[in-house]
Amino acid sequence: MQLIGMSLWIYLMLLALGLLGVLPFLIRKKHCSEMLKMALFLALFDFAFENAGALQGYWYSSGSALPLLAVPIEVFIIALCAGSAYALVFPRKFDWQLGIASSLVIAAAGTAIEAMLVGAGNLHYAGGWTSYHAFASYFAVFLAMGRVNELLA
């Protein structure tokens, strides 16, 4: 499904960029180096994870302005924004209760966004991969992000 000539990937990327631009004004400021470390960590981890999954036949994407191997460039940019936002929003010191609660919310949101992408024809699950697997993956990654945030800060 094309929305006014653009794929859903483009809209999600623009939303991520816009949110990242607003967050520093709404939330305590942190050093750019902390944001950059988390941005690069998440983007590179996601890049490796998505390419590995695509090679295993679990999913593939379509409708990207520029695929980076199996990863749409829009996803790479969204991951950079999400990693930066994570460094802005969450404290350096990892807390299990906050980590579990926030990871559940992020996993639900990520899974819902993927469902929209699947419905729009921009993301295709295969090889037995389901939304349940996506939810578990988002949860695990963002729970680990809390510890990475503490280590990289």
N, C-alpha and C positions, 0 to 999 in steps of 0.2 A: 504494500500500500504506500503510495507516494502522497505526501501531504504538501500541497502547493509546490510541487516540483522537487522537494527535498525528501530524503529518507529520514526515518525516525532517528537514525544515528546522528544526523546533523542537529536536530532539535535537542537531543539529549546532550550533545557536546556543548551547544550554545548555552543551555541551561546550567551545565556544570561550570562553564567559564563565568557566567553571570553571578552565580552563587559564590564562587571563589572571590570574585571582585568585591562583593558586599561583605563577606564574613569578617575581614579585618576591622571594619568599622563597627560591627556589632559585638565582637568578642575581643577579649584581651589580646593585645598584640604580642607576637612572638618574633624571634629573630628569623630572618629569611633563610638562614642556613638550616634551622630545624624544619621549616616547611619544605625546603628543597630535598633534604635527606628522606623525609617521609614520602614525598612525591615520587622521587626516583625509586625508592624501595617498592612502593605499591605498583608503579607502572612497569618496572622490570619484572617483578614477581608475576604480575598478571600477564605480561607478554609471554613469559616462559610457560605459565600454566595453560593459557589459551592455546598456544601453539602445540603444546604436548597433547592436550585434549583433542585438538583437531587432527593431529597425526594419528591418534588412536581411534579416530572416527566417531567421537562423541558429539560433535557439533560442527557447524560451519556457518559463516556469516555471508550476507549479500547486501548490496546497496551502499557500500562504503565509497566515500570520495577517493580513498587511497588505502588499499589493503597493505599492511605490513606483515608479510607472510600470511598467516591465517587471521591476524588481528586487524580489525578496522582501525585506521588512524584515529578515528573519533573515540574509540575505546581507550586507546593509549592516552589521549588528551584528558578524557574523563578520569582515568586512573591517576594522572598527575594532579588534577584538581582535587580528587578525593583524598589523596595522600596529604596534600597541602592543608586541606580543610580539617583532616584528622588531627594534624599537628596544632592547628589553631584552636580546635574545640576541646580536645581532651587533655587532661593534666599529664605531666611527664611521669609521675609516679603511677604505676599500674595498680588498679584496684579491681579485685575479682568481681565484686557485685556490679560495679559500673561497667566492667568489661563484658560480663555476660548479658546484662540488660541492654546495653547499647548494641552489642553484636546481634542480638535477636531482632532488634528494630531494623538495623542495617540489612540483615539477611532477608527480612520480610520485604523491605523496600526493593532490594536488588532483585529478588525473585519476581516481584510484581512487575518491575521494569522489563525483565527478561520475558515475562509472559506477554507483555505488550509488543516486544520486538518479535517474538514468535508469531503472534497474531498478525503483525504487519508484514511478515515475510522477510524480515531482516536477519533473523536468527533461526536456525534450524537444529533441533535436537536429533540425535541419531545414536545408534549403538547401545541403546538401553538407558541413555542419559535422560533424566526427568527433572522436573522442578524441585523434587525432594532432594536430589543430588546438588542442585544449584543452591538451595537453601543451606544445606549442610556445609557446602564449600564457602559460601559467603560468611557463615557464622564462624567457621574455623579460621579463616583468613583475618577477619576483623578482630577476633579475640586475640590472635597472635599479634595483630597490629598494636594492641595496647602495650605488649611487652617490647616490641620493636621500638615504639615511640619512647619508652623509658630508656632503652639501650642506646638509641641514636642521639638523644637530646644532650 
